[in-house]
Amino acid sequence: MSAVKRLDPVKDELKASEVRTWLGNDSKMSRKFDAMVRKGMIKGFKKGTSQNSPFYYSKCQIEAAFAAVRCKDLL
């Protein structure tokens, strides 16, 4: 995914609603994603300066966080 981010960085950024679609509308995965955001494993950023600007998340960072959780579960 880091190669994709370097080649086309726009494809790496998703809004929160797009993340849920990208995860497959699975409620379990959405809850895990929300928990990772609360714990600080996944950090969002805003592109605009407005208070209502949506948060964007990196696909690469999301995949790395899910992989870390899977590795921890294996130990």
N, CA, C and O atoms as a DFTB+ gen file, in Angstrom:
300 C
 N C O
     1  1       0.822      -1.196       0.000
     2  2       0.000       0.000       0.000
     3  2       0.863       1.255       0.000
     4  3       0.440       2.290      -0.514
     5  1       2.050       1.184       0.560
     6  2       2.887       2.375       0.559
     7  2       3.285       2.749      -0.867
     8  3       3.463       3.927      -1.174
     9  1       3.423       1.745      -1.741
    10  2       3.725       2.034      -3.144
    11  2       2.552       2.753      -3.802
    12  3       2.755       3.683      -4.582
    13  1       1.339       2.334      -3.495
    14  2       0.145       2.999      -4.026
    15  2       0.100       4.434      -3.528
    16  3      -0.240       5.348      -4.279
    17  1       0.444       4.630      -2.260
    18  2       0.422       5.978      -1.687
    19  2       1.427       6.880      -2.392
    20  3       1.152       8.056      -2.628
    21  1       2.588       6.332      -2.728
    22  2       3.603       7.138      -3.413
    23  2       3.189       7.442      -4.844
    24  3       3.432       8.544      -5.336
    25  1       2.565       6.474      -5.523
    26  2       2.187       6.671      -6.919
    27  2       0.968       7.570      -7.076
    28  3       0.953       8.458      -7.929
    29  1      -0.027       7.348      -6.278
    30  2      -1.262       8.116      -6.383
    31  2      -1.807       8.402      -4.988
    32  3      -2.671       7.670      -4.507
    33  1      -1.322       9.448      -4.334
    34  2      -1.699       9.708      -2.945
    35  2      -3.183       9.999      -2.736
    36  3      -3.682       9.830      -1.624
    37  1      -3.896      10.428      -3.764
    38  2      -5.309      10.741      -3.615
    39  2      -6.108       9.470      -3.320
    40  3      -7.068       9.516      -2.551
    41  1      -5.737       8.357      -3.906
    42  2      -6.455       7.110      -3.689
    43  2      -6.257       6.589      -2.270
    44  3      -7.039       5.757      -1.811
    45  1      -5.246       7.053      -1.579
    46  2      -4.950       6.580      -0.229
    47  2      -5.832       7.244       0.822
    48  3      -5.944       6.728       1.934
    49  1      -6.453       8.360       0.506
    50  2      -7.228       9.122       1.488
    51  2      -8.715       8.829       1.347
    52  3      -9.284       8.931       0.260
    53  1      -9.341       8.458       2.479
    54  2     -10.764       8.149       2.496
    55  2     -11.458       8.922       3.603
    56  3     -10.885       9.134       4.671
    57  1     -12.697       9.347       3.349
    58  2     -13.527       9.920       4.407
    59  2     -13.994       8.778       5.306
    60  3     -13.911       7.608       4.931
    61  1     -14.485       9.126       6.492
    62  2     -14.947       8.105       7.442
    63  2     -16.047       7.242       6.838
    64  3     -16.048       6.025       7.024
    65  1     -16.985       7.855       6.118
    66  2     -18.067       7.079       5.509
    67  2     -17.528       6.163       4.413
    68  3     -18.031       5.054       4.230
    69  1     -16.514       6.616       3.685
    70  2     -15.912       5.794       2.645
    71  2     -15.124       4.640       3.244
    72  3     -15.025       3.572       2.639
    73  1     -14.561       4.850       4.435
    74  2     -13.813       3.786       5.106
    75  2     -14.745       2.633       5.408
    76  3     -14.390       1.473       5.196
    77  1     -15.927       2.935       5.899
    78  2     -16.887       1.881       6.222
    79  2     -17.290       1.096       4.974
    80  3     -17.453      -0.122       5.041
    81  1     -17.450       1.770       3.849
    82  2     -17.760       1.095       2.593
    83  2     -16.570       0.249       2.153
    84  3     -16.743      -0.880       1.693
    85  1     -15.369       0.792       2.293
    86  2     -14.149       0.099       1.909
    87  2     -13.939      -1.156       2.767
    88  3     -13.411      -2.161       2.291
    89  1     -14.358      -1.084       4.035
    90  2     -14.241      -2.243       4.918
    91  2     -15.328      -3.277       4.651
    92  3     -15.300      -4.365       5.227
    93  1     -16.274      -2.956       3.794
    94  2     -17.285      -3.914       3.385
    95  2     -18.585      -3.827       4.163
    96  3     -19.336      -4.801       4.215
    97  1     -18.865      -2.686       4.764
    98  2     -20.099      -2.489       5.537
    99  2     -20.290      -3.560       6.608
   100  3     -21.420      -3.910       6.946
   101  1     -19.197      -4.074       7.134
   102  2     -19.229      -5.075       8.198
   103  2     -19.233      -4.337       9.530
   104  3     -18.308      -3.580       9.824
   105  1     -20.266      -4.554      10.336
   106  2     -20.385      -3.809      11.593
   107  2     -19.249      -4.134      12.558
   108  3     -18.831      -3.272      13.331
   109  1     -18.748      -5.363      12.522
   110  2     -17.637      -5.750      13.402
   111  2     -16.371      -4.978      13.029
   112  3     -15.658      -4.477      13.900
   113  1     -16.104      -4.890      11.739
   114  2     -14.922      -4.153      11.279
   115  2     -15.080      -2.662      11.566
   116  3     -14.107      -1.997      11.920
   117  1     -16.282      -2.135      11.419
   118  2     -16.526      -0.717      11.707
   119  2     -16.296      -0.409      13.181
   120  3     -15.730       0.629      13.524
   121  1     -16.738      -1.313      14.047
   122  2     -16.516      -1.121      15.491
   123  2     -15.028      -1.182      15.821
   124  3     -14.542      -0.413      16.650
   125  1     -14.303      -2.100      15.171
   126  2     -12.854      -2.182      15.386
   127  2     -12.172      -0.904      14.908
   128  3     -11.271      -0.383      15.566
   129  1     -12.617      -0.405      13.751
   130  2     -12.056       0.829      13.215
   131  2     -12.289       1.984      14.193
   132  3     -11.367       2.748      14.478
   133  1     -13.515       2.114      14.708
   134  2     -13.836       3.175      15.660
   135  2     -12.987       3.052      16.932
   136  3     -12.524       4.056      17.474
   137  1     -12.787       1.819      17.400
   138  2     -11.975       1.607      18.599
   139  2     -10.520       2.005      18.350
   140  3      -9.878       2.587      19.224
   141  1     -10.001       1.696      17.173
   142  2      -8.617       2.048      16.842
   143  2      -8.444       3.558      16.745
   144  3      -7.402       4.094      17.124
   145  1      -9.464       4.241      16.239
   146  2      -9.406       5.709      16.161
   147  2      -9.404       6.296      17.573
   148  3      -8.633       7.211      17.864
   149  1     -10.272       5.768      18.454
   150  2     -10.323       6.260      19.840
   151  2      -9.014       6.026      20.574
   152  3      -8.586       6.867      21.365
   153  1      -8.367       4.876      20.316
   154  2      -7.108       4.549      20.999
   155  2      -5.911       5.262      20.393
   156  3      -4.828       5.255      20.979
   157  1      -6.085       5.874      19.237
   158  2      -5.001       6.616      18.608
   159  2      -4.147       5.783      17.668
   160  3      -3.096       6.243      17.220
   161  1      -4.578       4.568      17.361
   162  2      -3.831       3.734      16.426
   163  2      -3.972       4.250      14.998
   164  3      -3.069       4.099      14.176
   165  1      -5.121       4.861      14.719
   166  2      -5.397       5.447      13.412
   167  2      -5.717       6.914      13.643
   168  3      -6.594       7.252      14.437
   169  1      -5.005       7.773      12.950
   170  2      -5.206       9.209      13.127
   171  2      -5.791       9.811      11.854
   172  3      -5.286       9.590      10.753
   173  1      -6.848      10.562      12.026
   174  2      -7.478      11.248      10.908
   175  2      -6.932      12.662      10.770
   176  3      -6.305      13.188      11.690
   177  1      -7.169      13.260       9.638
   178  2      -6.747      14.638       9.401
   179  2      -7.813      15.347       8.587
   180  3      -8.592      14.723       7.867
   181  1      -7.830      16.660       8.717
   182  2      -8.781      17.477       7.966
   183  2      -8.036      18.206       6.857
   184  3      -6.914      18.673       7.057
   185  1      -8.654      18.300       5.704
   186  2      -8.061      19.034       4.597
   187  2      -8.419      20.513       4.665
   188  3      -7.626      21.365       4.264
   189  1      -9.594      20.817       5.165
   190  2     -10.050      22.196       5.225
   191  2      -9.864      22.789       6.604
   192  3      -9.494      22.092       7.549
   193  1     -10.123      24.082       6.715
   194  2      -9.979      24.772       7.991
   195  2     -11.306      24.909       8.720
   196  3     -11.338      25.312       9.883
   197  1     -12.396      24.579       8.050
   198  2     -13.713      24.699       8.652
   199  2     -13.919      23.646       9.732
   200  3     -13.333      22.564       9.680
   201  1     -14.754      23.972      10.704
   202  2     -15.052      23.048      11.782
   203  2     -15.785      21.806      11.253
   204  3     -15.646      20.711      11.799
   205  1     -16.559      21.995      10.192
   206  2     -17.341      20.896       9.626
   207  2     -16.610      20.116       8.543
   208  3     -17.214      19.267       7.887
   209  1     -15.332      20.384       8.343
   210  2     -14.569      19.631       7.357
   211  2     -14.489      18.167       7.781
   212  3     -14.281      17.870       8.957
   213  1     -14.653      17.257       6.829
   214  2     -14.622      15.832       7.204
   215  2     -13.201      15.367       7.528
   216  3     -12.218      15.924       7.040
   217  1     -13.124      14.340       8.358
   218  2     -11.847      13.720       8.651
   219  2     -11.519      12.747       7.528
   220  3     -12.401      12.048       7.028
   221  1     -10.263      12.701       7.135
   222  2      -9.775      11.761       6.143
   223  2      -8.826      10.800       6.840
   224  3      -8.123      11.173       7.780
   225  1      -8.815       9.556       6.368
   226  2      -7.964       8.527       6.936
   227  2      -7.151       7.889       5.827
   228  3      -7.599       7.822       4.683
   229  1      -5.960       7.423       6.158
   230  2      -5.072       6.793       5.201
   231  2      -5.331       5.291       5.146
   232  3      -5.358       4.624       6.180
   233  1      -5.524       4.756       3.932
   234  2      -5.718       3.319       3.766
   235  2      -4.514       2.552       4.296
   236  3      -4.659       1.514       4.942
   237  1      -3.334       3.071       4.015
   238  2      -2.102       2.422       4.444
   239  2      -2.059       2.318       5.966
   240  3      -1.706       1.270       6.508
   241  1      -2.409       3.381       6.645
   242  2      -2.397       3.399       8.104
   243  2      -3.468       2.466       8.676
   244  3      -3.234       1.809       9.690
   245  1      -4.629       2.400       8.043
   246  2      -5.703       1.520       8.496
   247  2      -5.271       0.061       8.353
   248  3      -5.453      -0.736       9.274
   249  1      -4.700      -0.286       7.202
   250  2      -4.256      -1.658       6.988
   251  2      -3.144      -2.040       7.960
   252  3      -3.106      -3.173       8.440
   253  1      -2.244      -1.113       8.252
   254  2      -1.167      -1.388       9.199
   255  2      -1.719      -1.625      10.598
   256  3      -1.230      -2.500      11.313
   257  1      -2.721      -0.866      10.995
   258  2      -3.329      -1.031      12.319
   259  2      -4.051      -2.373      12.422
   260  3      -3.929      -3.063      13.433
   261  1      -4.804      -2.749      11.383
   262  2      -5.486      -4.035      11.401
   263  2      -4.482      -5.187      11.405
   264  3      -4.710      -6.201      12.065
   265  1      -3.379      -5.041      10.678
   266  2      -2.346      -6.080      10.658
   267  2      -1.693      -6.220      12.031
   268  3      -1.398      -7.332      12.469
   269  1      -1.467      -5.096      12.709
   270  2      -0.871      -5.135      14.048
   271  2      -1.790      -5.847      15.029
   272  3      -1.322      -6.609      15.875
   273  1      -3.087      -5.609      14.924
   274  2      -4.047      -6.270      15.811
   275  2      -4.079      -7.768      15.521
   276  3      -4.131      -8.584      16.441
   277  1      -4.048      -8.129      14.225
   278  2      -4.041      -9.552      13.868
   279  2      -2.789     -10.237      14.394
   280  3      -2.861     -11.361      14.889
   281  1      -1.639      -9.571      14.293
   282  2      -0.378     -10.145      14.798
   283  2      -0.439     -10.312      16.321
   284  3       0.024     -11.318      16.858
   285  1      -1.002      -9.338      16.998
   286  2      -1.104      -9.418      18.450
   287  2      -2.009     -10.583      18.854
   288  3      -1.734     -11.266      19.841
   289  1      -3.076     -10.813      18.106
   290  2      -3.991     -11.916      18.401
   291  2      -3.310     -13.272      18.204
   292  3      -3.670     -14.242      18.871
   293  1      -2.337     -13.352      17.301
   294  2      -1.642     -14.610      17.042
   295  2      -0.658     -14.973      18.148
   296  3      -0.339     -16.146      18.338
   297  1      -0.181     -13.976      18.870
   298  2       0.820     -14.242      19.929
   299  2       0.211     -14.817      21.161
   300  3       0.920     -15.091      22.130
